Amino acid sequence: MNIFERLKNLFSKKNLSIEEVEEFLISKNFGVSFTEAFIEKLKENNAHYLELFEKLIRETFDSVDPKVNTDEPKPVIFVFAGSNGSGKTTSIAKIANYYKNRGFRNILLIAGDTFRSGATEQLSIWAERLGVEIVKGKTGQDPASVVFDGLSKEGPYDLILIDTSGRVETNENLLRELTKIEKVVLNKKGHINEVFLVLDSLTGLNAFSQMEAFAKAINVTGIILTKFDSNSAPGVVVPIVQTYKIPVKFLGTGEDIDNLEEFSVDTYISKLTGGNK
């Protein structure tokens, strides 16, 4: 049952209290600010609660720009961060495929996740399938050194995608390593087009704590929301966008390599409504 249907069920109750509405939205991870704004609008006109809800959702996402930065100079450089299990490595492969299909012919992957067992192998398999190049180091090698080696590789690259270790957001040493990678890229190339934080849409409020930690370690510019399929329409991205003014830029909509799309608020609302209101 989608969020709109649950709202309809809630508002169909007799003697519905404001506290029940508040509790419902908080439980769905929409955050305090959004919930308070919705409650205030309800007091003005609760007969149009669905329209009010959609309006506030649109206002939230309209406050940031979801456009992906692929501006010159070449190569376009994307750095990927995120906790283990978020779908980061698969998202890199999807991004490589997405831009390869849009004219980015010379693509380089840098396997900077040297700590997770199998991460480099997984990315290598994707590189072979996609017909793109990859630079990788040894297990346990300093990730920043692998990134440095990758950026030193000569070639007319259109796009460079840099994987990083699956950071545990409470591990300060690993987060410092992420800061180090950012410095290496900026010193070597002078720019980073996007730093994507990959978030699992099913993690709930833990996604907010991840955003908080990673934003302290590196200049996150966009979110890739994975597992955004038929079972999820996560409210937690609303308080994340409101608090950090960092947009969702991509949605992972399934397991296949082509199951990736650039974010649009219409898609998000369609998921909330189940395609109808």
Residue pairs with C-beta under 8 A, 6 or more apart in sequence:
1 9
2 233
2 271
2 272
2 273
2 274
3 28
3 233
3 235
3 272
3 273
4 50
4 53
4 272
4 273
4 274
4 277
5 274
6 24
6 28
7 24
7 49
7 50
7 53
8 50
10 16
10 20
10 21
10 24
11 46
11 49
13 20
18 39
18 42
21 38
21 39
21 42
22 35
22 39
25 34
25 35
25 38
25 235
26 32
26 35
28 235
29 204
29 205
29 208
29 234
29 235
29 236
29 238
29 239
30 38
30 235
30 236
30 238
30 239
31 235
31 236
31 238
31 239
31 242
31 243
32 239
33 239
33 242
33 243
34 56
34 60
34 235
34 238
34 239
34 242
37 56
38 52
38 53
38 56
41 52
41 55
41 56
42 49
42 52
45 52
50 277
54 269
54 272
54 273
54 277
57 238
57 265
57 268
57 269
57 272
58 265
58 269
60 238
60 241
60 242
61 241
61 247
61 248
61 265
61 268
62 265
63 241
63 242
63 245
64 241
64 245
64 246
64 247
65 247
66 222
66 247
66 248
66 249
66 262
66 263
66 264
67 249
68 193
68 194
68 222
68 249
68 250
68 262
69 76
69 193
69 194
69 221
70 76
70 99
70 193
71 193
73 191
74 156
74 157
74 158
75 108
75 157
75 158
75 159
75 160
75 189
76 99
76 104
76 158
76 159
76 160
76 193
77 159
77 160
77 162
77 185
77 189
77 191
77 192
77 193
77 194
78 95
78 159
78 160
78 161
78 162
78 192
78 193
78 194
78 195
78 196
79 162
79 164
79 181
79 182
79 185
79 192
79 194
79 195
79 196
79 218
80 88
80 91
80 92
80 161
80 162
80 163
80 164
80 195
80 196
80 198
80 224
81 88
81 164
81 167
81 178
81 195
81 196
81 197
81 198
81 214
81 217
81 218
81 220
82 88
82 166
82 167
82 196
82 197
82 198
82 199
82 210
82 214
82 224
83 166
83 167
83 168
83 169
83 200
83 210
84 116
84 166
84 168
85 166
85 200
86 166
86 198
86 199
86 200
86 203
86 226
87 198
87 200
87 226
87 227
87 252
88 113
88 163
88 166
88 198
89 113
89 119
89 122
89 123
89 126
89 163
90 126
90 226
90 252
90 255
91 196
91 198
91 224
91 226
91 250
91 252
91 260
92 109
92 123
92 126
92 161
92 163
93 123
93 126
93 129
93 130
93 257
94 252
94 257
94 258
94 259
94 260
95 161
95 196
95 224
95 250
95 260
96 107
96 109
96 126
96 127
96 130
96 132
96 159
96 161
97 130
97 257
97 258
97 260
98 260
99 107
99 158
99 159
100 107
100 130
100 132
103 158
104 158
104 159
105 158
106 133
106 155
106 156
106 157
106 158
106 159
107 130
107 132
107 133
107 157
107 158
107 159
107 160
107 161
108 132
108 133
108 134
108 135
108 150
108 153
108 155
108 157
108 159
108 160
108 161
109 123
109 126
109 127
109 132
109 133
109 134
109 135
109 160
109 161
109 163
110 134
110 135
110 136
110 146
110 147
110 150
110 151
110 160
110 161
110 162
110 163
111 119
111 120
111 123
111 124
111 134
111 135
111 136
111 137
111 146
111 163
112 143
112 144
112 146
112 147
112 150
112 162
112 163
112 164
112 165
112 181
113 119
113 120
113 123
113 143
113 163
113 164
113 165
113 166
114 120
114 137
114 138
114 139
114 140
114 141
114 142
114 143
114 146
114 165
115 139
115 140
115 143
115 165
115 166
116 165
116 166
117 139
119 163
119 165
119 166
120 136
120 137
120 139
123 134
123 136
123 163
124 134
124 136
127 133
127 134
129 257
130 257
133 153
133 155
135 146
135 149
135 150
135 153
136 146
137 143
137 145
137 146
137 149
143 164
143 165
143 177
143 181
144 177
144 180
144 181
144 184
147 162
147 181
147 184
147 185
148 184
148 188
150 160
150 162
151 160
151 184
151 185
151 188
151 189
152 188
162 181
162 185
164 177
164 178
164 181
165 174
165 177
165 178
167 174
167 175
167 178
167 213
167 214
167 217
168 174
169 175
169 209
169 210
169 212
169 213
169 214
170 213
175 213
175 214
175 216
175 217
176 217
178 214
178 217
178 218
179 217
179 218
181 218
182 192
182 195
182 218
182 219
185 192
186 192
192 219
194 221
194 222
194 249
195 218
195 219
195 220
195 221
195 222
196 220
196 221
196 222
196 223
196 224
196 249
196 250
197 210
197 211
197 214
197 215
197 220
197 222
197 223
197 224
197 246
198 223
198 224
198 226
199 207
199 210
199 211
199 223
199 224
199 225
199 226
199 237
200 207
200 226
200 227
201 207
201 225
201 226
201 227
201 228
201 232
201 234
201 237
202 227
202 231
202 232
202 234
203 210
203 236
204 234
204 236
205 236
207 234
207 236
207 237
207 240
208 236
208 239
208 240
208 243
211 220
211 223
211 240
211 243
211 244
211 246
214 220
215 244
215 246
220 244
220 246
221 246
222 246
222 247
222 248
222 249
222 250
223 237
223 240
223 246
223 247
223 248
223 249
223 250
224 248
224 249
224 250
224 251
224 252
225 234
225 237
225 248
225 250
225 251
225 252
225 263
226 252
227 252
228 234
228 251
228 252
228 253
228 271
229 253
229 254
232 271
233 268
233 271
233 272
237 248
237 268
240 246
241 247
241 248
247 263
248 263
248 268
249 262
249 263
250 260
250 261
250 262
250 263
251 260
251 261
251 262
251 263
251 267
252 259
252 260
253 259
253 260
253 261
261 267
